[in-house]
Structures are given as C-alpha cells and as structure tokens.
Amino acid sequence: MLVHDLRGRRTSGRIVETEAYPVGDPAGHSFRGKTSRNATMFLSRGHAHVYFIYGMYYTLNVSSERAGIGAGILIRALEPIEGIELMRERRGSSSLRDLARGPGRLAIAMAIDLRYSGVDLCTDRSLWLGKSEPEHRVPVSATTRIGLSREQDRPWRFYERGSAFVSGPRIRTDESPK
C-alpha cells in the first residue's frame, strides 16, 4: 500500500505494478553515479526518490539498497482504496481505473511532488508504504519495462495479474507466478 496524508485528507492505494532499476542498470537514474538530481536514490532502502519526467510529470521511486548504492523501484500503478473523490479532484473527472494507472497519474492522484523526495517511506507520517489488512495475496507476473531505450529486454516490470489498474501491457515473459 502507498498512503499519503495531506492536510488531514488521506489517499491510499494498493500497489499493483512496479519496475526494478537495480545496481549497474544503464536505464536507471543512478547508473552514472550520484548527482544532485538523483542523490535520493543513494539513500538507504525505503526512501522516496521523486523526479520530474518529460517536463510535466512527477514519478515516485523507492530506494532499494544500503546507503551509498544507487538503485530503486518505480511505483507504476495503484488500485485506489481511500480518498477516491480527492484523487478524482486532483486528476480531473477520471474513471476509477485511470486515477493512478501509470506513474505520472499516480503522482497527481496522490499529490506527490519534489517536496517528498528523500522522505523515509517506512517512518514518515505523511507519505509511507504499508501493507493491506488482511494481506492481499495475488499472482504476480514479470515482463519487460515500459518506455526504455536501453536494457529493454530485462523482465524487471512486475504487475498483479488480472488487475484492471495496471498501466502497461499485460503480456508476461514468464509462465509461472512470482
């Protein structure tokens, strides 16, 4: 789950799609080393790395290694759970399915921008990761990441099989659940 409390209003969603950007990945923001733009990717695991893409959207990544090593997970899509009307206000009149389907839409619906870059998603009281209760177990599939010009063939995109809230193609490269 991704939860955001902002000015006494909560939005949350169950994470249904992610992409991995591990150490040494030429498609990852940390590949060329630490810079002012990607410094939060080098924080210890569980910190937010928010960046602006295409000159119009913010996206949320989670640092995934120990401090000093750059790698992360892009949160690509959520199934909205709480604050659905607030998400609709932020996104305009959108269908439930499209509120947080894709990293840019997700950031708009959840009101995530650069002020959250560096936040510890395990301890922060405004933006954090949690788990659903009761725990929601679903089959997960892997396929190639979306919109890359490098390392396109890596099966490092993971999504909930059968979810209407997944942003990209639902064609998996494996034949067994992860």
C-alpha positions as CSV (number, residue, x, y, z in Angstrom):
1,M,0.0,0.0,0.0
2,L,1.0,3.6,-0.6
3,V,-0.6,6.1,1.8
4,H,-0.5,9.9,1.8
5,D,-1.9,12.1,4.5
6,L,-2.0,15.7,3.4
7,R,-3.7,18.4,5.4
8,G,-5.9,15.9,7.2
9,R,-7.0,14.2,4.0
10,R,-5.9,10.6,3.2
11,T,-5.4,8.9,-0.1
12,S,-4.1,5.4,-0.5
13,G,-3.8,2.6,-3.0
14,R,-2.7,-0.9,-3.3
15,I,0.5,-1.2,-5.4
16,V,-0.3,-3.3,-8.5
17,E,2.7,-2.5,-10.7
18,T,6.4,-1.7,-10.3
19,E,9.6,-1.7,-12.2
20,A,13.1,-2.5,-10.9
21,Y,16.2,-0.4,-11.6
22,P,18.9,-2.5,-9.9
23,V,22.6,-1.6,-9.3
24,G,24.5,-1.2,-12.6
25,D,21.4,-0.9,-14.8
26,P,22.1,1.6,-17.6
27,A,18.4,2.5,-17.7
28,G,18.5,3.6,-14.0
29,H,18.9,7.1,-12.8
30,S,21.9,6.1,-10.6
31,F,23.9,4.4,-13.4
32,R,26.3,7.4,-14.0
33,G,26.8,8.0,-10.3
34,K,25.4,10.3,-7.6
35,T,24.3,13.8,-8.7
36,S,22.1,16.4,-7.1
37,R,19.2,15.1,-9.2
38,N,19.5,11.5,-8.2
39,A,21.0,11.8,-4.7
40,T,17.9,10.3,-3.0
41,M,18.4,7.1,-5.0
42,F,21.6,6.6,-2.9
43,L,19.8,6.8,0.5
44,S,19.2,3.7,2.4
45,R,16.4,1.4,1.2
46,G,12.9,2.7,1.7
47,H,13.4,6.4,0.9
48,A,11.4,8.2,-1.8
49,H,13.1,9.3,-4.9
50,V,10.8,11.7,-6.7
51,Y,11.8,13.1,-10.1
52,F,10.2,15.2,-12.9
53,I,9.9,13.5,-16.3
54,Y,9.1,14.7,-19.8
55,G,8.9,18.2,-18.3
56,M,5.4,17.5,-17.0
57,Y,5.1,14.6,-14.5
58,Y,6.5,13.6,-11.2
59,T,7.2,9.9,-10.5
60,L,7.8,8.0,-7.3
61,N,10.7,5.6,-6.8
62,V,11.7,3.8,-3.7
63,S,15.5,3.4,-3.0
64,S,16.3,-0.3,-2.7
65,E,19.9,-0.7,-1.5
66,R,22.0,0.3,1.5
67,A,23.2,3.9,1.8
68,G,25.6,4.9,-0.9
69,I,24.5,2.4,-3.5
70,G,22.0,3.8,-6.1
71,A,19.1,1.6,-7.1
72,G,15.4,1.7,-6.9
73,I,11.9,0.6,-7.7
74,L,9.5,2.7,-9.7
75,I,5.9,2.6,-8.4
76,R,4.0,2.4,-11.7
77,A,0.3,1.9,-10.7
78,L,-2.1,1.7,-7.8
79,E,-5.5,0.4,-7.2
80,P,-7.2,3.3,-5.4
81,I,-8.5,2.4,-1.9
82,E,-9.1,5.6,0.1
83,G,-9.7,9.2,-0.9
84,I,-11.0,8.3,-4.3
85,E,-13.0,11.5,-4.6
86,L,-10.0,13.6,-3.7
87,M,-7.9,11.7,-6.3
88,R,-10.6,12.5,-8.9
89,E,-10.4,16.2,-8.0
90,R,-6.7,16.2,-8.4
91,R,-6.8,14.3,-11.7
92,G,-10.0,15.9,-13.1
93,S,-13.1,13.8,-13.7
94,S,-11.4,10.4,-14.3
95,S,-12.6,6.9,-14.2
96,L,-11.6,4.9,-11.2
97,R,-9.5,2.7,-13.4
98,D,-7.4,5.6,-14.7
99,L,-6.8,7.5,-11.4
100,A,-3.4,6.1,-10.6
101,R,-2.7,3.9,-13.7
102,G,0.8,5.0,-14.7
103,P,3.5,6.8,-12.7
104,G,2.5,10.3,-13.7
105,R,-1.2,9.8,-13.0
106,L,-0.3,8.1,-9.7
107,A,1.8,11.1,-8.6
108,I,-1.0,13.6,-9.5
109,A,-3.7,11.5,-7.8
110,M,-1.6,11.1,-4.6
111,A,-0.3,14.7,-4.7
112,I,3.4,13.6,-4.8
113,D,6.0,16.1,-5.9
114,L,9.6,17.0,-5.2
115,R,9.0,18.0,-1.6
116,Y,8.7,14.3,-0.9
117,S,12.0,13.3,-2.4
118,G,14.1,11.9,0.4
119,V,11.2,11.0,2.7
120,D,11.7,7.8,4.6
121,L,8.7,5.8,3.5
122,C,9.0,3.5,6.4
123,T,8.8,6.1,9.2
124,D,7.3,9.3,7.7
125,R,3.8,10.2,9.0
126,S,2.6,11.9,5.8
127,L,3.8,9.6,2.9
128,W,4.5,5.9,3.6
129,L,4.4,2.3,2.5
130,G,2.3,-0.2,4.4
131,K,0.6,-3.5,3.9
132,S,-3.0,-4.2,3.4
133,E,-5.0,-5.9,6.1
134,P,-5.9,-8.6,5.7
135,E,-2.8,-9.2,3.5
136,H,-3.9,-9.3,-0.1
137,R,-2.1,-12.2,-2.0
138,V,-2.3,-12.2,-5.7
139,P,-0.4,-13.8,-8.6
140,V,2.4,-11.5,-9.9
141,S,3.9,-11.7,-13.4
142,A,7.0,-10.3,-14.9
143,T,7.6,-8.6,-18.3
144,T,9.9,-6.0,-19.8
145,R,9.9,-2.4,-18.6
146,I,8.0,0.3,-20.4
147,G,9.3,3.3,-22.4
148,L,13.0,2.5,-22.3
149,S,15.7,2.9,-24.9
150,R,18.3,0.8,-23.1
151,E,18.1,-2.6,-21.5
152,Q,14.6,-3.1,-23.0
153,D,14.7,-6.9,-22.8
154,R,15.0,-7.2,-19.0
155,P,11.9,-8.8,-17.3
156,W,12.0,-6.3,-14.4
157,R,8.4,-5.0,-14.5
158,F,6.2,-6.7,-12.1
159,Y,2.4,-6.5,-12.0
160,E,-0.6,-8.0,-10.5
161,R,-2.0,-10.5,-13.0
162,G,-5.6,-9.7,-13.8
163,S,-5.7,-6.2,-12.3
164,A,-7.6,-3.5,-14.3
165,F,-5.4,-0.9,-12.7
166,V,-2.1,-2.0,-14.4
167,S,-0.7,0.7,-16.7
168,G,1.0,-1.2,-19.4
169,P,0.7,-4.4,-21.5
170,R,-0.4,-7.5,-19.6
171,I,1.7,-9.9,-21.6
172,R,4.1,-11.7,-19.3
173,T,7.5,-13.1,-20.1
174,D,7.3,-15.9,-17.6
175,E,4.8,-18.7,-17.3
176,S,4.7,-19.0,-13.6
177,P,3.7,-16.6,-10.8
178,K,6.5,-14.9,-8.9
